[in-house]
Amino acid sequence: MSRPVSLVIASGQAAWDVDINDNTAVIFDKPFPPHEVADETALNLLDPTTYDRCIAATVTPPSLWISDGVGWVRLVKGSYPAIADPAFAAVAGTGDDVGINLALNNLDFVLTTLLNRCRQGGLIDP
């Protein structure tokens, strides 16, 4: 599914036209973050029938969800280790290269999984 096209409000017709165009530019011209809630309990307060095909994120645990119109389906569950600052690690010699590489491999897997699930759900074009 491709991104919808923004309809521009004719400027000069009303005092609020510039505000409307600025707000729609935020939605249509840049990446738009998903709605974020604290946890699964807070997520379940959002009626999934109202948010069919919408994405939401939980902070704890860090997860990305999609509504299928009936319930919230977890797309990705994150559990990412802290990555040491590479500049500090190079100087101090205490960097955890194995842990950093595992975290990057995990990130690649999670992003690939997310893209595939978004394609399968019709959120992005294959």
N, C-alpha and C positions, 0 to 999 in steps of 0.2 A: 504494500500500500504506500503510495507516494504522499508526501506532505501536502496538505491542502493549500490552495493559493489564497493569499490575503486579499481582501477587498478593501481598497483605499477609500476612506471617507472624503468627500469633496471639501477641500479646505476653504475656509472663509464663510461657510454656511451657518456655523454656530460656534459659540465660544469654546465648546469642548472637543471640536474636531481634531485639534493638534494632539490633545491627550489621548484620544482614541487611537489615532495613527501611531503614536509613540508606543502605546501598550501593545497593539497588535504586532508592531515591529519586534518587540521583545519575544513574542510567542513564535512568530514565523521566521525570523531571520537568524536566530541563534539556537544552540541546544537548550532544551528546557528541562530543568531538573524535575524528577518525580516528587510527588507529595511524600513527605517524610513524617513518620510517627515514631513514638518511643519504642514500642514493642508489639508483639502479636495481639495482645489484649486490646491495645488502642486501635490496631488495624481492624480487628473484628467489629469495632464500633462503626466502621464505615460500611454502609450497605453495598455489598458487591453487585446487586442488581442495578443500582444507580450508577456504578462506575464500571460497567461492562467494557472490557478491553482497555482499561486504564491501568497504569503502572503506579505502584507505591513502594516505598522503601521503609524498612524498620532499622532503627539504630542498634537495638540489642535483641537478638543477634543481628549483625549487619546482613540484611537480606534484601533481595529485590523480588517483588510480587506482581502478579497480574490478576485482574479479575476476569473470570470466565463468564460472568453474568449470574453465577450461582454462588460462588465462593472465591476466596483468595488463594491462588496457586503460587507456591514459591518457585521462582525461576532460578535463583542463585542464593546460596547461603555462604557467607564469607566468614573465614576465620583466619585472618592474616597476621603473621608474626611481625613484630616491629623490625624494620630494616635499619641497620646501623648506618650512620652518616659515612659515606665512602671517604670523604676528606679526612675525617677523624681516624677512620680505620687505617688509612694509608700511613698516617703519621704515627699512630700509636701501635700499629701492628697487632691490634686485637680484633680486627674485623672477622665476622663469621661468613666467609665466602660461600660455604656450603648452604647455610641457612638463607642467604640472600638469593642464591641460585634457585633453591627450592621454592622460595616465595615468588620469584619471577616466573618460574614454570607453572606454579599454581595460578598466578594471575592470568597467564596466557590461556590456560585451560578454562578458567572461569569466564573470561571474555569470549572465547570461542563458543562455550556452552550458551552464554547469554545471547549472542548473535543468532545462533541456530534456533533457540527457543523463540526469539522475537520473529524470526522468519516463519517458523511453523505456526505461530499465533497470528500471522498476518499483519504484524506491526510494522515490518519493513519489507521491502521488495527482496525476493531471493537473489 
